[in-house]
């Protein structure tokens, strides 16, 4: 445990002497930090938070009251193997969030940089959240879900195990997701369907008109021309020059193991 002068640990906190705490870490009363824990510089651990063995927390994070980081996986195949839960820099974990560590499947659960997990979210074993992801209140991710950069999953959503959610997506609150969600899309209704592209999010992130028009045209081909996925993908490859946006969409769909979300008109 760090003994540097900038680290502030309440005498009412329970902190293992084996835990590794960076400079400027603040640990509030009644927090618990177990043995095999690493916490980066200037991170704040609030009252009642529990940081369990296997937690690897980055710098400048904020862990709010009663969050539990690196809890034992809720997976009957878990046999006590040594695994970790990784939290990137500047990520905010709000009240009562639970993040389980990995299993032998991947070995880790990972949350990226600059993410926000709102109150009561659950991130199960072996999930991977990339950077700048937002999970709304009480969103629940099952095991081995992957969420890519800038995705926003609104409150109360349920995500089936192994689902992938692409970059720059926006998911309606209360959604139940059982299929992969392609990049740049807006997903809503019940059951969840493709409702257009996430144009507001793209504009906020400085996508150009040409980029937005291209993404929209590609999804028109995919969802609005009455083609099956194989036919649509072939037509997209033939009709559109290679760009980062086109190639990201094609690669995501081609590598989907669960299939992608249906279109609203189907």
C-alpha positions as CSV (number, residue, x, y, z in Angstrom):
1,X,0.0,0.0,0.0
2,X,1.3,3.5,-0.9
3,X,2.5,5.6,2.0
4,X,3.0,8.8,0.0
5,X,1.8,12.0,1.5
6,X,-0.8,12.7,-1.2
7,X,-2.7,9.5,-0.6
8,X,-5.6,10.0,1.9
9,X,-7.1,6.9,3.5
10,X,-9.7,7.3,6.1
11,X,-9.0,5.5,9.4
12,X,-12.5,4.1,9.1
13,X,-11.7,2.4,5.7
14,X,-10.5,-1.2,5.5
15,X,-7.5,-1.3,3.1
16,X,-5.2,-4.2,2.7
17,X,-1.5,-3.4,3.2
18,X,-0.9,-5.5,0.0
19,X,-3.0,-3.2,-2.2
20,X,-1.2,-0.9,-4.5
21,X,-2.5,2.7,-4.4
22,X,-1.1,5.5,-6.6
23,X,-0.4,9.1,-5.6
24,X,-3.4,11.3,-4.7
25,X,-5.8,8.4,-4.2
26,X,-8.6,9.1,-1.7
27,X,-10.3,6.4,0.2
28,X,-13.4,7.5,2.1
29,X,-14.8,5.9,5.4
30,X,-16.1,2.4,5.3
31,X,-14.7,1.6,1.8
32,X,-13.1,-1.9,1.6
33,X,-10.0,-2.6,-0.6
34,X,-8.7,-6.2,-0.7
35,X,-5.2,-7.6,-1.2
36,X,-4.8,-8.0,-5.0
37,X,-5.8,-4.5,-6.0
38,X,-4.1,-1.8,-8.0
39,X,-5.5,1.7,-8.1
40,X,-4.0,4.5,-10.3
41,X,-3.2,8.1,-9.3
42,X,-5.9,10.5,-8.2
43,X,-8.7,8.0,-8.1
44,X,-11.4,8.4,-5.5
45,X,-13.0,5.5,-3.7
46,X,-16.2,6.6,-2.0
47,X,-17.7,5.4,1.3
48,X,-19.0,1.9,1.2
49,X,-17.4,0.9,-2.1
50,X,-15.9,-2.6,-2.2
51,X,-12.8,-3.2,-4.3
52,X,-12.2,-6.9,-4.4
53,X,-9.2,-9.0,-5.4
54,X,-8.4,-8.7,-9.1
55,X,-9.4,-5.1,-9.5
56,X,-7.2,-3.0,-11.7
57,X,-8.4,0.6,-11.6
58,X,-6.9,3.4,-13.7
59,X,-6.1,7.0,-12.9
60,X,-8.6,9.8,-12.1
61,X,-11.5,7.4,-11.7
62,X,-14.5,8.0,-9.4
63,X,-16.0,5.0,-7.7
64,X,-19.2,6.0,-6.0
65,X,-20.8,4.5,-2.8
66,X,-21.6,0.8,-2.7
67,X,-20.2,-0.1,-6.1
68,X,-18.5,-3.5,-6.1
69,X,-15.6,-3.9,-8.5
70,X,-14.1,-7.4,-9.4
71,X,-16.8,-9.5,-7.7
72,X,-16.8,-13.2,-8.3
73,X,-18.3,-14.2,-11.7
74,X,-21.9,-15.4,-11.6
75,X,-21.0,-18.3,-13.8
76,X,-21.2,-22.0,-12.8
77,X,-18.2,-22.8,-14.9
78,X,-16.0,-20.5,-12.9
79,X,-13.6,-22.6,-10.9
80,X,-11.8,-20.0,-8.8
81,X,-9.1,-19.2,-11.5
82,X,-7.1,-16.0,-11.1
83,X,-8.7,-13.3,-13.3
84,X,-9.1,-9.5,-13.2
85,X,-11.5,-6.6,-13.7
86,X,-9.8,-3.7,-15.5
87,X,-11.2,-0.1,-15.3
88,X,-9.6,2.5,-17.6
89,X,-8.7,6.1,-16.8
90,X,-11.2,8.8,-15.9
91,X,-14.1,6.4,-15.8
92,X,-17.0,7.1,-13.4
93,X,-18.7,4.2,-11.6
94,X,-21.9,5.3,-9.9
95,X,-23.8,3.9,-6.9
96,X,-24.4,0.2,-6.6
97,X,-22.8,-0.7,-9.9
98,X,-21.4,-4.3,-9.9
99,X,-18.6,-5.3,-12.2
100,X,-17.6,-9.0,-12.1
101,X,-14.1,-10.1,-13.0
102,X,-13.4,-12.5,-15.9
103,X,-13.4,-16.3,-16.1
104,X,-11.1,-18.7,-18.0
105,X,-13.0,-17.8,-21.2
106,X,-11.2,-14.4,-21.5
107,X,-9.4,-13.9,-18.2
108,X,-10.7,-10.4,-17.7
109,X,-13.6,-8.0,-17.7
110,X,-12.6,-4.6,-19.1
111,X,-14.0,-1.1,-18.9
112,X,-12.3,1.5,-21.1
113,X,-11.3,5.1,-20.6
114,X,-13.8,7.9,-20.0
115,X,-16.8,5.7,-19.5
116,X,-19.8,6.4,-17.4
117,X,-21.7,3.6,-15.7
118,X,-24.8,5.0,-14.0
119,X,-26.4,3.6,-10.8
120,X,-27.4,0.0,-10.5
121,X,-25.7,-1.2,-13.7
122,X,-24.3,-4.7,-13.9
123,X,-21.4,-5.8,-16.1
124,X,-21.0,-9.5,-16.0
125,X,-17.9,-11.7,-16.5
126,X,-15.6,-11.3,-19.5
127,X,-17.5,-8.2,-20.9
128,X,-15.4,-5.6,-22.8
129,X,-16.5,-2.0,-22.9
130,X,-14.3,0.2,-25.1
131,X,-13.8,3.9,-24.6
132,X,-16.4,6.6,-23.9
133,X,-19.2,4.1,-23.4
134,X,-22.3,5.2,-21.4
135,X,-24.6,2.8,-19.6
136,X,-27.8,4.3,-18.3
137,X,-29.2,3.5,-14.9
138,X,-29.9,-0.2,-14.2
139,X,-28.6,-1.5,-17.6
140,X,-27.7,-5.1,-17.3
141,X,-25.0,-6.8,-19.4
142,X,-24.8,-10.6,-19.5
143,X,-21.5,-12.4,-19.9
144,X,-19.0,-11.7,-22.7
145,X,-20.9,-8.7,-24.2
146,X,-18.7,-6.3,-26.1
147,X,-19.6,-2.6,-26.4
148,X,-17.6,-0.4,-28.8
149,X,-16.5,3.2,-28.6
150,X,-19.1,6.0,-27.9
151,X,-22.0,3.6,-27.6
152,X,-24.8,4.8,-25.4
153,X,-27.2,2.2,-23.9
154,X,-30.1,4.0,-22.2
155,X,-31.5,3.0,-18.8
156,X,-33.1,-0.3,-18.0
157,X,-31.8,-2.1,-21.0
158,X,-31.0,-5.9,-20.9
159,X,-28.3,-7.3,-23.1
160,X,-28.0,-11.0,-23.9
161,X,-24.7,-12.8,-23.5
162,X,-22.2,-12.6,-26.4
163,X,-24.0,-9.6,-28.0
164,X,-21.8,-7.0,-29.6
165,X,-22.9,-3.3,-29.8
166,X,-21.1,-1.2,-32.4
167,X,-19.4,2.2,-32.3
168,X,-21.5,5.3,-32.0
169,X,-24.8,3.5,-31.4
170,X,-27.7,4.8,-29.4
171,X,-30.0,2.3,-27.7
172,X,-33.5,3.2,-26.4
173,X,-34.2,2.8,-22.7
174,X,-35.8,-0.5,-21.7
175,X,-34.5,-2.3,-24.8
176,X,-34.0,-6.1,-24.8
177,X,-31.0,-6.9,-27.1
178,X,-30.5,-10.4,-28.3
179,X,-28.8,-9.6,-31.7
180,X,-25.7,-7.6,-32.6
181,X,-26.2,-3.9,-33.1
182,X,-24.2,-2.5,-36.1
183,X,-22.2,0.7,-35.8
184,X,-23.7,4.2,-36.1
185,X,-27.3,3.0,-35.6
186,X,-30.3,4.1,-33.6
187,X,-32.1,1.2,-32.0
188,X,-35.6,1.3,-30.4
189,X,-39.1,-0.2,-30.2
190,X,-40.1,-3.5,-28.6
191,X,-38.8,-5.9,-29.9
192,X,-35.7,-3.8,-30.7
193,X,-35.2,-2.9,-34.3
194,X,-33.1,-0.6,-36.5
195,X,-34.8,2.9,-36.5
196,X,-32.2,4.8,-38.5
197,X,-28.7,6.1,-38.0
198,X,-27.6,7.9,-34.8
199,X,-27.4,11.2,-36.6
200,X,-27.4,13.4,-33.4
201,X,-24.5,11.4,-32.0
202,X,-22.6,11.6,-35.2
203,X,-23.1,15.3,-35.5
204,X,-21.9,15.8,-31.9
205,X,-18.7,13.9,-32.8
206,X,-18.0,16.1,-35.8
207,X,-18.8,13.6,-38.5
208,X,-18.9,15.4,-41.9
209,X,-22.0,15.6,-44.1
210,X,-20.3,13.2,-46.6
211,X,-19.7,10.7,-43.8
212,X,-23.3,10.9,-42.5
213,X,-24.8,10.6,-46.0
214,X,-22.6,7.6,-46.8
215,X,-23.6,5.8,-43.5
216,X,-27.2,6.5,-44.2
217,X,-27.0,5.3,-47.8
218,X,-25.3,2.0,-46.7
219,X,-28.0,1.3,-44.2
220,X,-30.7,2.1,-46.8
221,X,-29.2,-0.6,-48.9
222,X,-29.0,-3.0,-46.0
223,X,-32.5,-2.5,-44.6
224,X,-34.7,-0.9,-47.2
225,X,-34.2,-2.7,-50.5
226,X,-35.7,-6.1,-49.7
227,X,-32.3,-7.8,-49.9
228,X,-31.0,-10.5,-47.6
229,X,-27.8,-9.7,-45.7
230,X,-25.5,-11.5,-48.1
231,X,-27.0,-9.7,-51.1
232,X,-26.9,-6.3,-49.4
233,X,-23.3,-6.7,-48.3
234,X,-22.2,-7.7,-51.9
235,X,-24.1,-4.6,-53.3
236,X,-22.5,-2.3,-50.7
237,X,-19.0,-3.6,-51.6
238,X,-19.7,-3.0,-55.3
239,X,-21.4,0.4,-55.1
240,X,-19.3,2.2,-52.4
241,X,-15.6,2.9,-52.3
242,X,-13.7,1.7,-49.3
243,X,-13.8,4.2,-46.4
244,X,-13.4,3.7,-42.7
245,X,-17.2,3.9,-42.2
246,X,-18.1,1.5,-45.0
247,X,-15.4,-1.0,-44.0
248,X,-16.3,-0.8,-40.3
249,X,-20.0,-1.6,-41.1
250,X,-19.1,-4.5,-43.4
251,X,-16.6,-6.0,-41.1
252,X,-19.0,-5.8,-38.1
253,X,-21.8,-7.6,-40.0
254,X,-19.6,-10.2,-41.6
255,X,-18.1,-11.2,-38.2
256,X,-21.4,-11.3,-36.4
257,X,-22.1,-14.7,-34.8
258,X,-25.5,-13.9,-33.5
259,X,-26.8,-12.0,-36.5
260,X,-27.8,-8.4,-36.5
261,X,-30.9,-6.6,-35.3
262,X,-33.8,-6.5,-37.8
263,X,-35.0,-3.5,-39.6
264,X,-38.3,-1.7,-38.7
265,X,-39.9,-2.5,-42.0
266,X,-39.3,-6.2,-41.8
